[in-house]
Structures are given as structure tokens and as C-alpha cells.
């Protein structure tokens, strides 16, 4: 750490907290045990600000800003849990549940799914929007893992971990809008792709979209915590 | 190239033109070209060759009233002929020096009198593929004046003084943006021209790029000098092949004349421009997505800050302006900021080009001073809706804008006034609707557009617009309930407040504005299973009809 660290003080939900210059609101909030829901953010990957669940209110700013990419400034007054935010978060979760075919009871990630946990913690008791029930495929061509598009929420964690950490860039997004799809290489079967079989994407996937074949029908907890550690070790080399 | 050399070109062009007694200008813009303007031009040339009069036939960019095409303007008497066919060529040539042909003459005095042409001053007067034509109408004078007589700071100051605001839709003060990029550190900076015009019903930027490409290049070069950039990119959508070819020609000609390249005008200033083609994604008009697209990546927006002015193309400070904004620069530098600020309203200066389309008599391109009443644009310049119909609403700002009802026609056009009534200035599309338009259906059309054009990165825009479209379809086919309407309003609020970029944030505007002014039409569809305009095909269940 450099010697002259600039310290900023701000309030989050009424708590006075201090932060280093350049830190994001999310980092500071988590350091101070203030929870902000996230889905596309993962410690160790670059942030894209796509899931919109970590939006926060900042006094004097009319727009809602994503806390994962918004850096702190002196005197900032952040609110992370207003009624307006809760309402938006629940609607966003509803949109996610209705977008594809999320059926928790038959999912390998049941009980270990970040989407499921978020719905519970945000108090999403029922879904008011109609389900879209899209017809999506499952790619089971890989010898060790399976990709089930029905459970994908397009958080792009797999895309980022493969490109940034593994350096293989097997995953990418195809199409646009509601028809976006995660693909391996140039839309080839995962099994026939340039995949290095490292399995990082499976560990970072927040839902049951990417899973280990040996875990089908059984409990499938995921361990994405290796990422910050891996980055730390690489940096120190 | 120096100012003196420029003057020499002007003189030689004038001399060349003086050899002709008459100039016959044929509009070759898309609307006229699709109705046989090329054949008409050939016939005019042939007829001119056959006669003993000295006639120059010139192809020009858009003259404005596209619904009257193909258009021909005969100079020096400025007679405008409309709906001209190749078979009329001989009659036109014969009439030169005599009385105009009454049955072809186009009476649009009111249409033109209300307009003020700054951006379009050359459109219809120059051959877009001839740089000398442009130079003869004061072209590149602004660039050379800026290079020889002004400091970069002076240029920024002049733009700030003019009060020009971004013409792409947001209305961000141009001078402020230039100042930010000029102050940003680093040796490498970029100037980017956003020509990814994608709003349905908007074609202002296309017409400027096709009709007067050098003006955009000149504007960019001045911007490069002002902010300290030596490289520019014009991002044009591939759906505009004519614009691409005209710009390519223009860049080549400008390089040949030494107006682009190294050591411009003998100074140390270097500037060159490259064209980049968009592959058809509407979202690439959003500046961060546009930057990603130029870099060769997937065109998806990024959260701002950092703004492109600080970290843009390849992480360097980047100035992004719209085609029309750049087209405003040369006249401002030439005539001064105060001249520009004298036009327009309090907080919106200058003129704005609008593409007038829909259920209106004179469709086409118009340029009006800011602050003009919507009523004047629609009833006087546009000629009103066709007979037997009544005006219902005007849609501005494309899929990001809203519908303005008849009661508000006396609104003066400015960024702030349009925002206040729930629409936006946008890039300048203006779609007029009469009593045959169903407002629910219109809202559904724009939401469908946003749904298919959403990049899919953030959830509210990706899935929210799809759900909104579904609810609107239900209303249109008569299967919706009042609960669906509540749900629709709630979704609009979430999509508007939580989306990542402008596309999602503004996607609910067409729905919100029609709900605000035409709520009864929604109720009619839902409760009475009836479409007041007779557009939606509702099969009402028997119990409702009974």
C-alpha cells in the first residue's frame, strides 16, 4: 500500500464510515458489514454493472448508481435499503425468474443458488409477471460439465473468469436483448471447444446453469472464493 | 493549403460557373433517387447537350420536401419543380430563360419561409462529391481561420459562447464537453463523430453526411485542433452505403487538397479521419457502446463515469459528438458565437434539423430555429395532416421520446420544454399521427423496437422491455385486465430508473407519455375491448359486446 493514502469519510445508511480514495461503495459497505445484494459482481473479477441489484441512492444525485463501480467521495451520503430500492430489486428478481425456466425443486443448485438466496433475502414471495417459458437447450457435450441455458441469468461471470483469470476466453455472449445466449468459442459444442477444463466457470456460476456432471441430482455447492486468493498470489509473484 | 490558396479555388470555381447561363440542380437524395432522379439527370444532361443554351446540370443533396420528389431547382431564378419525371427534361430545358412551367412548379413558399438554414445551408446547392463546390461556399474557411488566427482555447471559448448543445439528443453543452477533453491529460486523444442514426423515422444525419460530407469533416478537424486530437473516427451505420461512399470520397479529396493529414496549413497540427462501419445495432449510438464497437468489441454500454471525455477510445480522452453538432461548428467559427446565440430560445440556441414524417402533407427535412412552436412546424411547414383527418399527436425523439398531444402544440421546441412534457428533443425525428393512429399500438411499436435493439447486458432493459411488450400486446388484442395496466406502470418505473444506459432508461417514455395523455385509449382497449382508431384487431368476447 502506498504511503500517502487519501482517506474519505462518508455515511452509508446513517453509519459514518471511512474509505480509501478509489474504493467502491460496495467494497466499503462490505468492509463495514452493510449488505448490498449483488449478482454479477464477484470479488476477483472486473465489474460490469449489469445486474442492477446493487443500485444505491446517493443524496443529491437523481439517478440510482451501481455501488460496484461507483467510487466514494468525501461527504457522500449513501442509502442502500430504501423502499424504492427494495421495490426495484424485487421487480428485477421477478424479471429474472420469469425470463428463463428456473425451477428450483429440480435444480442441482437448489439450496446453493445465489438467485434463490437473493429472492429469499429480498422477500420475494411470489411472481406477478407471466413466465416466458422459452425453449432453450442444454449443452452436455463436455465430458465433465454441463451448461443448462434454462438456468442462465447472463451475469457473464463465466465469460469474465475465462477471459481474465484462465486466459482462454472460451465463453462469450451471442445475439442481443432477450435472445442473448452464452456460447463457447464460435457457438460450438462446449465439448468440442477450446475449453481447458479448468472448471473455474462452474465454480463462479451463481445458479445451476453451469454444473459438474458428477454432482447431478445431488448437492452442488460452489466455491468462488478461490478467485481473490488466486489474484493475490499472482500479484505477489 | 492556405487561406489565399482557398480564395484561388473559390475564384476558379466562380469563373467556371460563370461560363454557364443556367444551373439545373437535381436532388439525388434517397427519396428522389428512388423515384428516378438519376434517369432524370441523364435526360436533363442529354436535353442540355442538344440545346444551344449553356446549362450545367448538378446533382445535389437533399433539398428538403421529400414527398414532392424528384425535385429540380433551376438557378439563378431559384425556381423549384416538384414531381419531375425524365420525360419533363426537354420542357425544363426549353423553359430556361423563359417563364417557368406552371404545372411542375412547386409552391412551398410558406414551407421555406419559416425555416432558417444553417446546417443545411449547402444541401441542395453543392455536388457532395466535389470539394471545390464546398470550398466555393466558404468551405474549410473556418478550419483555416481557426488554425491561423485562433488558439485552441479560443475555439473552445467560441463554441461555449455560442451555447450550442449536443444535437444527438442529450443536449449536453458542446463547449463544456470540448473544454473537458481539451483539459484532459495525455498526448493521444480522439475525436469521434457519431453517425449511427437509428431512430425510426429519423434521417437528418444521413442527409447531412450524404449532402454535405465535407462540413462534418471540417467540424471534426476544428474539434481536433481545439481539444488536441490528431485522429478522428466517423462511425456510420452500414445501412447508409451512400453516406459511406460520399464520406470516403470527401476524405480522399480533403487529403489531396492538404486539408487533412500532417502539418495542416503549414502548422504543426496533424489531423486525419477514418470511417468505421456499424453493423446494425441501435445501441451502438450510445457513446460507450460506440467506443466498444470501434475498438472491435461487442457493442455494449459501460457504466459511466468514467466518461469518454476522460477515458474513451482505447482508454484515451475522447470527444464524441453527433453529425449535426459537427455540422454546426464551421458556421459558428466563421460567424462567431454571438451570431449563433442570437438564434433560438433562452437555453437552446441555434437551429435544429427535424425529419418530418408520418401523416403529414410535406414530409421531409426541415431546419427551424429553436423555440419555434410545434404548431408552426406541423401546420405551416408541414402543411398539416391530410384532409378529412384530425391531428392527434406528434412523436419526437424516436423510441426514447414521447407523444405530444394536440393541446400542447403551442409548445416552443427546446430541450427543456420537450423534456418537461415527457418527451425529448432526441436526434430530430418527428412523426405526426392523426386520428387513424392507435396510441397503444404506437407505444407497442416503440417498445418492440427497444426490445429487439436491447443489447441484453442489463436485466431491466433485456427482460423488462420484453415483459412490457407482452403486456402491451395483451392490451392491443383485448385480453388485458386493469391489473395488467398497473403492472405495466410499475415495470416502466423500474426499467426507467434501473437500466444501465440511455436505451433502457428512456425505453418506457413512449408508454409513459401515451399513458399520460391518452390514458382513455388504454381504458377503451381494456374495459370496452374496443380500439378507438380501429387499428387493433380485437376479438371481443360475446359478453362484452352484449
Interface residues (C-beta under 8 A of the other chain):
Chain A: X48 X49 X50 X51 X52 X55 X63 X64 X66 X69 X70 X84 X87 X88 X91 X92 X95 X96 X98 X99 X128 X129 X130 X132 X153 X154 X172 X173 X175 X176 X177 X178 X179 X180
Chain B: X281 X283 X298 X302 X303 X451 X452 X453 X454 X455 X456 X457 X458 X459 X460 X462 X463 X464 X465 X466 X467 X470 X487 X490 X491 X493 X494 X497 X498 X499 X500
